[in-house]
Amino acid sequence: DQNETNKTTPITSNNFIQYVNDGSYNKTLIHRLVSNFIIQGGGYTWPSIASNQIGGYPSRVSSKGEIINEPGNSNLMGTIAMAKVSEQPNSATSEWFINLSDNKNLDSQNEGFTVFGHLLGDSIENPLLLNNQQTYNVNYSESSLNLPNLPLINLQGNLIEETNYFAIKSISTVNERPSEIANKYNVIVSGEDLEGNQSNQYVIVSVKDIQGETINGINGS
């Protein structure tokens, strides 16, 4: 969801939408998973053939060029931000990541990582986001590509099949809240103890009336 954050990150949001609208993110990999930190995608294509065949390796998503950094929103759990090159604050192109925990250190690292959206409803409960997927350090000798934290599923031996990857088949924009999460919301509750120590809790809320019936808002509210 970008409805609120794109007001403070117009360049980043528009850049992301361009990749969505022209199909650049279709059939792309989730190529990096670091438990309790982030998952990352938007950088590589999803191979349609096995890794032992010619061309059986991920290719780079075609870049539309680097964009200006727009820090300011905090990298809290469930937020979506742009990845970039170390020590190059204005180097973001197509790669994005989802924060799996409160990564406030990213708010200032490399002049801040631009948060431009957040997950809706209970989508943080997607199995890939629950930190229990196995990752592998994979070298594709044909292309000299190394993916050191690649999440894979049901891997048998050293051969990677198309179905072993976590990937995005297709992605598109929507104009209204999906019906599957029409009455599910997430909020970040912040608290402070007597000594001034602050902490956050990610909470998923299902909205129902007192008789247990779902409440339907107006215009998605």
VMD Tcl script that draws the C-alpha trace (Angstrom):
set ca {
  {0.00 0.00 0.00}
  {1.34 3.42 -0.98}
  {-1.63 5.69 -0.31}
  {0.02 7.59 2.54}
  {3.73 7.09 2.06}
  {3.73 8.16 -1.60}
  {2.89 11.66 -0.39}
  {6.37 11.87 1.12}
  {8.18 9.68 -1.43}
  {6.72 10.65 -4.84}
  {9.88 9.84 -6.84}
  {10.29 6.41 -5.27}
  {6.60 5.53 -5.53}
  {6.37 6.57 -9.18}
  {9.53 4.60 -9.96}
  {8.09 1.44 -8.37}
  {4.78 1.83 -10.22}
  {6.63 2.11 -13.54}
  {8.27 -1.28 -12.94}
  {4.85 -2.72 -12.02}
  {2.98 -1.27 -14.98}
  {5.40 -2.41 -17.66}
  {5.64 -5.94 -16.27}
  {9.25 -5.69 -15.12}
  {8.42 -7.35 -11.78}
  {6.52 -10.26 -13.35}
  {8.34 -13.60 -13.02}
  {11.00 -12.20 -10.69}
  {12.69 -13.79 -7.70}
  {12.72 -13.21 -4.00}
  {16.50 -13.44 -4.08}
  {17.46 -12.57 -0.52}
  {16.13 -13.56 2.90}
  {17.78 -12.63 6.19}
  {15.71 -13.90 9.12}
  {14.36 -11.21 11.46}
  {15.72 -8.56 9.10}
  {14.46 -8.39 5.49}
  {13.33 -10.21 2.36}
  {14.40 -8.66 -0.94}
  {13.22 -8.84 -4.54}
  {12.93 -6.87 -7.74}
  {16.46 -7.55 -8.93}
  {16.46 -10.86 -10.82}
  {14.27 -12.85 -13.19}
  {12.81 -16.27 -12.37}
  {14.60 -18.99 -14.37}
  {12.17 -21.20 -16.30}
  {14.67 -24.05 -16.69}
  {16.88 -26.01 -14.31}
  {20.20 -24.63 -13.13}
  {22.20 -27.31 -14.95}
  {20.88 -26.23 -18.34}
  {22.19 -23.44 -20.55}
  {20.50 -20.22 -19.45}
  {19.24 -21.73 -16.21}
  {20.23 -18.78 -14.07}
  {18.58 -15.52 -12.94}
  {19.15 -12.43 -15.08}
  {19.16 -8.85 -13.96}
  {15.91 -6.90 -14.15}
  {16.44 -4.10 -16.66}
  {17.11 -0.87 -14.76}
  {15.29 2.39 -15.44}
  {18.14 4.29 -13.82}
  {19.00 5.45 -10.33}
  {16.61 7.62 -8.34}
  {17.00 10.29 -5.67}
  {16.85 9.04 -2.08}
  {13.75 10.12 -0.10}
  {14.36 9.10 3.54}
  {12.13 10.13 6.42}
  {9.69 7.25 6.96}
  {10.96 4.72 9.48}
  {11.95 1.15 8.53}
  {9.48 -0.53 10.90}
  {8.22 -4.10 10.63}
  {5.98 -4.59 7.61}
  {7.20 -1.56 5.70}
  {8.56 -1.71 2.14}
  {11.72 0.15 1.16}
  {14.15 0.46 -1.74}
  {17.49 -1.35 -1.71}
  {20.64 0.42 -2.87}
  {24.40 0.14 -3.14}
  {26.50 0.59 0.01}
  {27.78 4.15 0.47}
  {25.76 5.35 -2.52}
  {22.59 6.94 -1.10}
  {21.07 7.77 -4.50}
  {21.66 4.38 -6.13}
  {18.22 2.70 -5.83}
  {16.83 1.28 -9.08}
  {14.45 -1.73 -9.11}
  {15.26 -3.71 -5.96}
  {12.98 -3.43 -2.93}
  {12.78 -5.10 0.46}
  {10.24 -5.80 3.20}
  {11.30 -5.18 6.79}
  {10.72 -8.30 8.90}
  {11.44 -6.43 12.13}
  {11.95 -2.87 13.32}
  {15.13 -1.91 11.48}
  {15.48 1.66 12.67}
  {19.22 1.53 12.00}
  {18.33 1.68 8.30}
  {16.76 5.11 8.85}
  {20.25 6.65 9.01}
  {22.52 4.05 7.37}
  {23.70 5.13 3.90}
  {21.78 8.40 4.46}
  {18.60 6.41 5.14}
  {16.68 3.78 3.19}
  {13.51 5.11 1.57}
  {10.31 3.54 2.94}
  {7.54 4.02 0.38}
  {4.82 1.55 1.41}
  {3.66 -1.09 3.88}
  {1.95 -4.47 3.92}
  {-1.83 -4.53 4.18}
  {-3.99 -6.56 6.55}
  {-2.49 -9.83 7.76}
  {-0.12 -10.31 4.82}
  {2.85 -10.27 7.21}
  {1.71 -13.84 8.01}
  {2.69 -15.01 4.51}
  {4.85 -18.14 5.06}
  {7.86 -16.54 3.38}
  {7.78 -13.75 5.95}
  {7.80 -16.04 8.98}
  {11.58 -16.50 9.04}
  {11.49 -20.30 8.78}
  {12.62 -20.73 5.19}
  {16.04 -22.23 4.44}
  {18.50 -20.10 2.51}
  {21.45 -21.13 0.37}
  {24.66 -19.57 -0.91}
  {24.23 -20.18 -4.64}
  {26.81 -19.68 -7.36}
  {25.70 -19.77 -10.99}
  {28.94 -20.59 -12.79}
  {27.60 -19.82 -16.26}
  {26.88 -16.20 -15.38}
  {29.30 -15.72 -12.44}
  {26.32 -14.70 -10.31}
  {26.41 -15.27 -6.56}
  {23.25 -15.07 -4.42}
  {24.43 -15.70 -0.82}
  {21.02 -15.68 0.93}
  {18.71 -17.25 -1.65}
  {15.57 -18.85 -0.13}
  {14.70 -22.18 -1.77}
  {12.09 -24.82 -1.03}
  {12.15 -28.62 -1.46}
  {15.68 -28.55 -2.83}
  {17.14 -31.94 -3.73}
  {20.92 -31.97 -4.09}
  {22.61 -29.18 -6.03}
  {20.12 -28.95 -8.89}
  {17.73 -26.00 -8.68}
  {14.45 -26.44 -10.54}
  {12.00 -23.71 -11.44}
  {9.68 -24.82 -8.62}
  {12.38 -24.52 -5.94}
  {12.40 -20.73 -6.10}
  {10.22 -18.23 -4.27}
  {9.05 -15.91 -7.02}
  {6.48 -13.36 -8.07}
  {4.44 -14.68 -11.00}
  {2.75 -11.36 -11.68}
  {2.12 -8.07 -9.95}
  {-0.36 -5.28 -10.67}
  {-1.90 -2.21 -9.10}
  {-5.35 -2.23 -7.49}
  {-7.76 0.65 -6.93}
  {-9.46 -0.68 -3.82}
  {-8.69 -2.80 -0.80}
  {-8.79 -6.55 -1.67}
  {-11.86 -8.34 -0.32}
  {-9.68 -10.97 1.40}
  {-8.44 -8.35 3.84}
  {-11.36 -5.95 3.71}
  {-11.72 -5.94 7.50}
  {-8.19 -6.80 8.59}
  {-5.77 -4.04 9.50}
  {-2.34 -3.79 11.05}
  {-1.06 -1.16 13.43}
  {2.23 -0.57 15.18}
  {1.70 0.15 18.87}
  {4.54 2.08 20.52}
  {5.17 2.10 24.26}
  {7.65 3.58 26.70}
  {8.61 2.32 30.16}
  {9.40 4.43 33.23}
  {13.06 4.57 32.26}
  {12.28 5.98 28.84}
  {12.96 2.79 26.88}
  {10.74 2.55 23.80}
  {9.40 -0.55 22.08}
  {6.97 -1.34 19.26}
  {4.46 -4.15 18.79}
  {3.04 -5.12 15.41}
  {-0.68 -5.90 15.86}
  {-3.18 -7.34 13.38}
  {-6.77 -6.25 14.00}
  {-9.92 -7.90 12.62}
  {-12.79 -5.41 12.65}
  {-16.27 -6.75 13.53}
  {-19.34 -5.29 15.17}
  {-20.56 -6.39 18.63}
  {-22.69 -9.14 17.10}
  {-19.74 -10.58 15.24}
  {-20.75 -9.29 11.84}
  {-18.19 -7.70 9.58}
  {-18.34 -3.92 9.38}
  {-18.26 -2.51 5.88}
  {-16.78 0.95 5.56}
  {-17.39 3.56 2.92}
  {-14.83 4.10 0.16}
  {-12.47 1.59 1.74}
  {-12.45 3.32 5.13}
}
mol new
graphics top color blue
foreach p $ca { graphics top sphere $p radius 0.5 }
foreach p [lrange $ca 0 end-1] q [lrange $ca 1 end] { graphics top cylinder $p $q radius 0.2 }
display resetview
